[in-house]
Amino acid sequence: MNVPNFLTLVRIALVPALIVLLLSSFRGHEFAALSVFLVASLTDTVDGFLARRNNKITTLGQLLDPIADKLLITSAIICLVQSRAVAAWIAIVIIGREIAVTGLRAIAASKGVIIPASWPGKIKMTLETITISFLILGKGILGKLSIIGDIGLWLVLASAVYSAGDYFIKYGPRLLFERSEP
């Protein structure tokens, strides 16, 4: 166990707290949920930085980090569907993209190919973090500024579709259509 892997586990452990806070209705739950979401998001940035800087990249970390990211983002999005801040069809597209890219990565791993995070994927994750932050606060707190969350959601949707296309165009033909060795 190293510090980057510990931070990834912290991110996973924060997900249930985030869900409870997002689905709560006590006064100030939005600020509490935003705080947990931002701390969890910060662990994603810090764990990757520390792993690369200190040469602490491990197989466990490579497995858990994307799982932690997907748990955090999909949990937040599903809770935001429950609160009507995100349309269900948008959540389905975003979560469907995550499942499709994860499946592509699994196929790649089974063939000894590692698919690194792409710039479009990193931009998508950054947009998701910013947008979810605005959506958590919502119109009740942000007033007219809540439009930023709505616009951000469309940008997330576009970047999710674009980055999925990017992964599948770069890696799909080689991984999905080549014959496997018996």
Buried (B, 14 or more C-beta within 10 A) or exposed (E): EBEBBBBBBBBBEBBEBBBBBBEEEEEEBBEBBBBBBBBBBEBBEBBBEBBEEEEBBBEBBEEBBBEBBBBBBBBBBBBBBBBEBBEEEBBEBBBEBBEBBEEBBEBBBEEEEEBEBBEBBEBBBBBBBBBBBBBBBBBEBBEEEBEBBBEBBEBBBEBBBBBBEBBBEEBBEEBEEEEEEE
